């Protein structure tokens, strides 16, 4: 509520009031006030570049893909209701804006393709080098000869016993008394211990 001004104060008040009301006030910038006293500088907005290439919208392709997806979904639900086998899914659509990788034939957008193609190239070079080294190693590998099987101590002792038994079965020459000695049958004994018959046989062979 304004208070009326009278008397000698009025001529002094009028020029001050004109100056206040005729002056345009600057809009208050709260962001600038918050940044005062800090190390953060004011960020200047860059004007938009005029030479930016405007990408063509492929709304027609997206529309056709959407219609094909709806039709295939309807066919699937109809086949499920009738109990028929499900129809094959629609083929995937190719986005013309995507870049195809020359190594794995997958498609990516421009930003992802720049990262992926370098990585895929390094992986392809590693796989090729590994395959080359394995081929060289297989070609230079010598043919291994099979070793003869080694006989164990038990097999050697058994073979020795068989030879001794064959020798004892042959007729021995005449003794000084003119009698022939009867061949003795070998006794089956465990390889660790010797029986009295085997001991006698060894003593006889020594004579």
Order of alpha helices (4+ residues) and beta strands (2+ residues): alpha-alpha-alpha-beta-beta-alpha-alpha-alpha
